[in-house]
Amino acid sequence: MAARRRALVLAAWAMLAGAARADLPALVERLRVSVLPVGIYGATDSPRFGFRGSGFAVGDGSLVATNFHVLPPAAEREGGRHLAVLVPHGHEGAELRLAELAASDPEHDLALLKIEGAALPPLALDGGDGAREGQSIALIGFPLGGALGFAPVTHRGIVASRTQVALPAPNARALDPRAVNRLREGNFGLLQLDATAYPGNSGGPVFDADSGSVVGVLTMGLVKGTRESAISQPTGISYAVPVRYLAELLARAGVPAQTR
Protein backbone atom coordinates (compact mmCIF):
# COMPACT_ATOMS: atom_id res chain seq x y z
CA MET A 1 0.00 0.00 0.00
CA ALA A 2 2.84 2.36 0.93
CA ALA A 3 4.58 1.59 -2.38
CA ARG A 4 1.38 2.36 -4.29
CA ARG A 5 0.94 5.66 -2.45
CA ARG A 6 4.58 6.59 -3.16
CA ALA A 7 4.09 5.78 -6.86
CA LEU A 8 0.98 7.98 -7.01
CA VAL A 9 2.85 10.87 -5.37
CA LEU A 10 5.76 10.54 -7.80
CA ALA A 11 3.34 10.43 -10.73
CA ALA A 12 1.63 13.60 -9.49
CA TRP A 13 4.97 15.39 -9.18
CA ALA A 14 5.91 14.29 -12.68
CA MET A 15 2.64 15.67 -14.05
CA LEU A 16 3.20 19.00 -12.28
CA ALA A 17 6.76 19.21 -13.59
CA GLY A 18 5.55 18.42 -17.09
CA ALA A 19 2.88 21.11 -16.85
CA ALA A 20 5.49 23.66 -15.76
CA ARG A 21 7.70 22.74 -18.71
CA ALA A 22 4.77 22.90 -21.10
CA ASP A 23 4.00 26.47 -19.94
CA LEU A 24 7.40 27.84 -20.97
CA PRO A 25 6.59 28.05 -24.71
CA ALA A 26 3.45 30.03 -23.84
CA LEU A 27 5.48 32.36 -21.61
CA VAL A 28 8.08 32.91 -24.32
CA GLU A 29 5.36 33.69 -26.87
CA ARG A 30 3.88 36.28 -24.52
CA LEU A 31 7.11 37.89 -23.33
CA ARG A 32 9.17 38.00 -26.52
CA VAL A 33 7.14 40.89 -28.00
CA SER A 34 8.45 43.12 -25.19
CA VAL A 35 12.15 42.31 -25.75
CA LEU A 36 13.90 44.67 -28.17
CA PRO A 37 17.24 45.26 -29.87
CA VAL A 38 18.87 48.43 -28.51
CA GLY A 39 21.36 50.47 -30.49
CA ILE A 40 22.11 53.70 -32.26
CA TYR A 41 20.59 55.18 -35.42
CA GLY A 42 22.40 57.31 -37.96
CA ALA A 43 20.67 58.40 -41.18
CA THR A 44 23.95 58.30 -43.10
CA ASP A 45 25.38 55.19 -41.44
CA SER A 46 25.49 51.79 -43.12
CA PRO A 47 23.67 50.00 -41.70
CA ARG A 48 21.55 52.81 -40.27
CA PHE A 49 20.86 50.87 -37.07
CA GLY A 50 23.94 49.86 -35.11
CA PHE A 51 23.07 47.08 -32.66
CA ARG A 52 24.47 47.37 -29.11
CA GLY A 53 22.49 44.96 -26.93
CA SER A 54 19.09 43.85 -25.67
CA GLY A 55 16.38 45.60 -23.66
CA PHE A 56 12.79 45.11 -22.55
CA ALA A 57 9.69 47.22 -21.92
CA VAL A 58 8.95 48.12 -18.28
CA GLY A 59 6.84 50.52 -16.22
CA ASP A 60 4.05 52.04 -18.30
CA GLY A 61 5.41 50.52 -21.52
CA SER A 62 7.08 53.73 -22.72
CA LEU A 63 10.38 52.79 -21.05
CA VAL A 64 12.95 50.18 -22.04
CA ALA A 65 15.35 48.74 -19.46
CA THR A 66 18.85 47.75 -20.52
CA ASN A 67 22.46 47.74 -19.26
CA PHE A 68 24.30 51.01 -18.88
CA HIS A 69 27.26 49.49 -20.73
CA VAL A 70 25.00 48.85 -23.74
CA LEU A 71 24.70 52.61 -24.31
CA PRO A 72 27.17 54.00 -26.85
CA PRO A 73 29.82 56.50 -25.73
CA ALA A 74 28.80 60.15 -25.99
CA ALA A 75 31.08 60.61 -29.01
CA GLU A 76 29.07 58.04 -30.98
CA ARG A 77 25.84 59.98 -30.31
CA GLU A 78 27.09 63.05 -32.13
CA GLY A 79 26.65 63.96 -35.78
CA GLY A 80 22.91 63.32 -35.92
CA ARG A 81 23.01 59.86 -34.29
CA HIS A 82 20.34 58.88 -31.78
CA LEU A 83 19.64 56.09 -29.34
CA ALA A 84 17.07 53.77 -30.89
CA VAL A 85 15.24 50.46 -30.51
CA LEU A 86 13.66 48.09 -33.01
CA VAL A 87 10.03 47.15 -32.29
CA PRO A 88 9.15 43.85 -34.01
CA HIS A 89 5.95 43.47 -36.01
CA GLY A 90 5.65 39.70 -36.31
CA HIS A 91 6.98 38.49 -39.66
CA GLU A 92 6.57 41.95 -41.22
CA GLY A 93 9.92 43.29 -40.05
CA ALA A 94 10.48 45.86 -37.32
CA GLU A 95 9.76 49.52 -36.66
CA LEU A 96 12.67 51.74 -35.67
CA ARG A 97 11.89 54.12 -32.82
CA LEU A 98 14.17 56.82 -31.48
CA ALA A 99 14.87 56.91 -27.75
CA GLU A 100 16.50 59.08 -25.12
CA LEU A 101 18.11 58.30 -21.81
CA ALA A 102 15.51 58.72 -19.04
CA ALA A 103 17.49 57.48 -16.01
CA SER A 104 20.62 55.50 -15.26
CA ASP A 105 22.40 53.61 -12.50
CA PRO A 106 25.97 53.02 -13.70
CA GLU A 107 26.99 51.41 -10.40
CA HIS A 108 24.54 48.57 -11.04
CA ASP A 109 24.91 48.70 -14.85
CA LEU A 110 21.30 49.74 -15.50
CA ALA A 111 19.65 52.32 -17.74
CA LEU A 112 16.11 53.33 -18.71
CA LEU A 113 15.32 54.61 -22.20
CA LYS A 114 12.22 56.63 -23.07
CA ILE A 115 11.00 55.54 -26.50
CA GLU A 116 8.83 57.32 -29.04
CA GLY A 117 5.41 56.05 -30.12
CA ALA A 118 2.77 53.87 -28.55
CA ALA A 119 3.44 52.02 -25.31
CA LEU A 120 4.59 48.41 -25.45
CA PRO A 121 3.41 45.55 -23.19
CA PRO A 122 5.60 45.96 -20.08
CA LEU A 123 7.12 42.93 -18.40
CA ALA A 124 6.18 42.33 -14.76
CA LEU A 125 9.02 42.47 -12.25
CA ASP A 126 9.28 39.93 -9.47
CA GLY A 127 7.97 41.52 -6.30
CA GLY A 128 9.16 38.82 -3.90
CA ASP A 129 12.33 38.38 -1.89
CA GLY A 130 14.48 37.75 -4.97
CA ALA A 131 15.58 34.77 -7.00
CA ARG A 132 16.48 31.62 -5.08
CA GLU A 133 19.42 29.33 -5.73
CA GLY A 134 18.25 26.43 -7.86
CA GLN A 135 15.31 28.40 -9.30
CA SER A 136 14.51 27.64 -12.94
CA ILE A 137 14.93 30.68 -15.16
CA ALA A 138 15.04 31.59 -18.83
CA LEU A 139 16.47 34.58 -20.64
CA ILE A 140 15.50 36.27 -23.90
CA GLY A 141 17.76 38.46 -26.01
CA PHE A 142 19.59 38.90 -29.27
CA PRO A 143 22.84 36.88 -29.18
CA LEU A 144 25.35 38.11 -31.77
CA GLY A 145 22.89 40.80 -32.83
CA GLY A 146 22.44 41.33 -36.54
CA ALA A 147 24.64 38.35 -37.38
CA LEU A 148 21.68 36.08 -36.64
CA GLY A 149 18.95 38.56 -37.49
CA PHE A 150 16.83 40.37 -34.96
CA ALA A 151 14.66 37.48 -33.83
CA PRO A 152 14.58 37.06 -30.03
CA VAL A 153 16.31 33.92 -28.77
CA THR A 154 15.53 32.07 -25.52
CA HIS A 155 17.97 30.15 -23.32
CA ARG A 156 17.02 28.20 -20.21
CA GLY A 157 18.97 27.55 -16.99
CA ILE A 158 18.93 27.93 -13.23
CA VAL A 159 20.10 30.42 -10.63
CA ALA A 160 23.34 28.76 -9.58
CA SER A 161 24.35 31.19 -6.85
CA ARG A 162 23.84 34.60 -5.32
CA THR A 163 27.31 36.10 -5.33
CA GLN A 164 29.00 39.39 -4.46
CA VAL A 165 30.86 41.69 -6.81
CA ALA A 166 33.72 43.83 -5.53
CA LEU A 167 33.74 47.25 -7.14
CA PRO A 168 37.22 48.26 -8.35
CA ALA A 169 39.09 50.64 -6.09
CA PRO A 170 39.49 54.02 -7.81
CA ASN A 171 42.84 55.73 -8.06
CA ALA A 172 43.50 59.04 -6.34
CA ARG A 173 42.46 61.15 -9.33
CA ALA A 174 39.16 59.24 -9.62
CA LEU A 175 38.26 59.71 -5.94
CA ASP A 176 35.27 61.96 -6.61
CA PRO A 177 32.09 62.05 -4.44
CA ARG A 178 30.46 59.29 -6.49
CA ALA A 179 33.51 57.04 -6.08
CA VAL A 180 33.50 57.67 -2.31
CA ASN A 181 29.84 56.66 -2.13
CA ARG A 182 30.59 53.48 -4.06
CA LEU A 183 33.34 52.61 -1.58
CA ARG A 184 30.93 53.15 1.30
CA GLU A 185 28.32 50.91 -0.32
CA GLY A 186 30.86 48.12 -0.76
CA ASN A 187 29.95 45.03 -2.71
CA PHE A 188 26.59 44.36 -4.28
CA GLY A 189 24.98 41.07 -5.13
CA LEU A 190 24.64 39.49 -8.55
CA LEU A 191 22.79 36.38 -9.67
CA GLN A 192 25.17 33.76 -11.07
CA LEU A 193 23.33 31.72 -13.68
CA ASP A 194 23.95 28.27 -15.07
CA ALA A 195 22.77 29.45 -18.51
CA THR A 196 24.53 30.15 -21.78
CA ALA A 197 24.57 33.75 -22.97
CA TYR A 198 26.47 35.43 -25.78
CA PRO A 199 27.54 38.96 -26.71
CA GLY A 200 24.31 40.77 -27.55
CA ASN A 201 22.30 39.20 -24.71
CA SER A 202 23.38 42.00 -22.35
CA GLY A 203 20.41 44.02 -21.10
CA GLY A 204 17.84 41.30 -21.73
CA PRO A 205 15.41 40.00 -19.09
CA VAL A 206 16.03 36.95 -16.92
CA PHE A 207 12.64 35.61 -15.85
CA ASP A 208 11.18 32.89 -13.67
CA ALA A 209 10.44 29.91 -15.92
CA ASP A 210 7.13 29.22 -14.18
CA SER A 211 5.58 32.66 -13.60
CA GLY A 212 7.29 34.81 -16.26
CA SER A 213 8.14 37.56 -13.76
CA VAL A 214 11.54 39.22 -14.31
CA VAL A 215 14.08 38.36 -11.61
CA GLY A 216 17.15 40.00 -13.14
CA VAL A 217 18.80 41.86 -16.02
CA LEU A 218 21.54 39.95 -17.81
CA THR A 219 24.79 41.90 -17.54
CA MET A 220 27.73 39.66 -18.53
CA GLY A 221 29.04 36.18 -19.13
CA LEU A 222 32.21 34.54 -17.89
CA VAL A 223 34.75 34.34 -20.74
CA LYS A 224 37.74 32.02 -20.79
CA GLY A 225 40.51 33.36 -22.98
CA THR A 226 39.64 35.92 -25.65
CA ARG A 227 36.33 37.61 -26.39
CA GLU A 228 35.98 35.40 -29.46
CA SER A 229 35.98 32.34 -27.22
CA ALA A 230 32.68 33.55 -25.73
CA ILE A 231 31.16 32.52 -29.07
CA SER A 232 33.15 29.41 -29.92
CA GLN A 233 33.54 28.06 -26.36
CA PRO A 234 30.90 29.57 -24.06
CA THR A 235 31.39 28.76 -20.39
CA GLY A 236 27.68 28.54 -19.60
CA ILE A 237 28.24 30.89 -16.64
CA SER A 238 26.41 34.20 -16.83
CA TYR A 239 25.53 36.99 -14.40
CA ALA A 240 22.43 39.12 -13.90
CA VAL A 241 21.69 42.23 -11.86
CA PRO A 242 18.89 41.43 -9.36
CA VAL A 243 15.62 43.04 -10.37
CA ARG A 244 15.29 45.02 -7.15
CA TYR A 245 17.89 47.48 -8.43
CA LEU A 246 15.76 48.03 -11.54
CA ALA A 247 12.68 48.57 -9.37
CA GLU A 248 14.64 51.17 -7.37
CA LEU A 249 15.71 52.94 -10.58
CA LEU A 250 12.09 53.05 -11.79
CA ALA A 251 11.03 54.48 -8.43
CA ARG A 252 13.69 57.20 -8.67
CA ALA A 253 12.38 58.01 -12.15
CA GLY A 254 8.87 58.33 -10.70
CA VAL A 255 7.48 55.39 -12.67
CA PRO A 256 5.59 52.58 -10.89
CA ALA A 257 6.86 49.13 -11.76
CA GLN A 258 4.51 46.35 -12.83
CA THR A 259 5.13 43.58 -10.29
CA ARG A 260 3.98 40.03 -9.78
N, C-alpha and C positions, 0 to 999 in steps of 0.2 A: 504493500500500500504506500509506504514511504517512497519507494522507488518510482511509483506511478505519479505521486504528487510532485516529486522532484522533476520528472520528465515534463509534466504539464507546466511547471514554473519556467523551466528552460525554454520550452516552446513559446511561452508568452513573451519572454524576454527577446527571443529571436524575432518574433513578429513585430515587437515594438522597435527593435533596432532596424529591421527592414523598412518599417514605415518611415523612420527618421531619414534613412538613406534615400528613400523614394521621394522625400520632400525636397531634397536639395535641388534637383532640376527645376522645380517650380520656383524655388527661391531665386535661383540664378536668373530665370526668365524675368522675374519681377524686378530684381535689383539692377540688372545689367544696363537698363535704359538710363540709370542715374549716374553711371560711371563714364567719365569723359577723358579724351586726350587733352592735355594742357600744353600750351606752347606759346609761340610768338608769331605774329602775322606781319609781313612786310609786303606791300603791294608790288614792289619791284624785285622781291626775292624769288629765287627758284630753288625749291618750291616755295610758294607764298606762306605756307604754314610750316613752321619749324617745330617739330615735336620735342617736348622736354620731359614729360612724365604723365602720370595719371592723376585724376581728381574725381570727386563725387559730390553731388548736390546735397546740401544740408540746410538746416534752418527753415526759412520760408520758401526754399527752392530757387531763390535768386542768388544764392551763394554757393561757391564750389570750394571744398576743402582740398588741400594738397600739401606737399612738403615745402618748406621755405627754400630748400636747396634746389627744388624744381624751377624756381623763378630764375629767369635769365639775369645776368649782371646788368646794372644800370646802363652801361655803354651799349649793350645790345638792344635797348629799348629806345634808342635815339634814331633820328633819321626817318621818322614816320612809322616806326615799328610799334606794335601794341601787343600786350598780353591778349591771349585768345584761347578759346576752347572749341572743340568740334562736338556738336550735338547730333547724334545719329538719328536717322529717319528710316529705320528698318533696312530694307534692301535698296532704298532709293538714295543712298549716299548719306552725307552729313552736312549740316548747316554750320558755317563758321560764325561764331559770335565773339565780339570784342569783350574784353574784361579789364577791370582795374583792381589794384590791390586794396582790399577793404580793411584788413587787419592782419597782423603777423605776430608770431611768437618764435623768433629765431632760436632761442634757448632750447625749445622742444621741437624744432624743425617743423613748424606748422604755419600755414598761411590760409587766408580766406580771400577768395576773389569774388567780386561783384560782377555778374555777367549781364549783358544786354538781353532784351527780349522777354518772352513769357517764362514764368517760373517752371522749373522742372520738378519731378517727384522727388522730394528729399528722402534720404535714407534715415531711418530711426537709429539713434545712438543708444547703446546699452546704458540703462539707468541703474544698474545694480552695483555690486561691490567690486566689479572688475573681472576680467577673464581669469579662470582658474587653470592651474597646471593640469594638463591632460584633456582640456576642453577641445572638442572638435571644432575646427574653424575652416573657412575657405577665404580666398582672396580673389579679387577681380581687378584686372588692369590691362595694360597694353605692353607686354614684354617685347622688347626690341623695336617698339614704335612702328614707324612706317615700313620697316623691313618686312613685317608680316601683315601689313594692312591694319586699318584701325577698327578691328573687330575685337571686342572685349574677350579676354581669356580668363578662365577660372582654374585655380589650383587649390587642392585641398590638403589639410594637415592638422596638426594639433598645437596647442600652446605647450611648449616643452618646458619653459621655465619663466619665472619672473626675475629678471636680473637687474643689476644696477650699472649705470654708465657714469664713469668719472669724467667730468668736464676738464678739458686741458687747462693747465695753469697758464695764465697770460704772462707775458714778459712785462718788464717795468713800464715800457712805453704804452702797453695796451691796458694798463691798470686804470681804466676809466670807471665812473660810477656803475655802469652796467656790469663790468667785469667783477667789481667788488661784490655786487649783489649775487652774481652767479657763484662766487666763492662761498658766500654765506649760505646759499641754498644747498650747496654740496651736490651729491649725486642725485640722479632721478631714475626712476624705474623704467625699463623697457620690457616688452613681451618678446621672449625668444621663441621663435616658431620652428617646428619641424615641418617646413613647407618650402618648396622650391620657388624662388622668385628670380627675375632677371632684370637687367637694366631696362627701365621703362615702366616697371611695376611701382616705382616709388610714388607715393602720394595716393595710392589706391586704398580702398577699404578692406579691412580684415573683419569678417563678420562671423557670428555664431552660426554653425552649420545647421542648427535646429530651428532657431527663431528668426534668423536674418538680421538681428540687431548688430550694429557696428561696435566692435570691441577695441579696435585700434586702427592706426593709419600706418601702412607699410612705409618704412623709412630707409632700410638698407639690407643688404645680404652679405654674409661672410664670404670673402673671396680668398682663395688660396692661389698665390702666385700673381699673375698679371690680371688686369681688368678683362682681357679677352678670355681668360679661363673661367670667368663667371658665366660665359655662354657655353663653352665647350665642356667644362667640368664643374657644374654647379655643386656647391656643398650641400644644398638642402637646408641650410641654416639661415634664417632671415630674422629681422627684427622689426617690431612695430611700436609706435608711440601709443600708450594707453589712451583710450578715448576720453578719459576725464579731462585731459589737457585740452582737447578740442572743445569740449563742453565749456571749459573755463574761458577759452578764447571767444567763443560765441557769446558768452555772457558779457565779456568786456566790450564786445561790439554791439551790445544791446539787442541781440537776436535770440529769441527762445529756441532751444534745441528740441527737435522731435525725439522723444525717448520712448523706450519700451522696457 
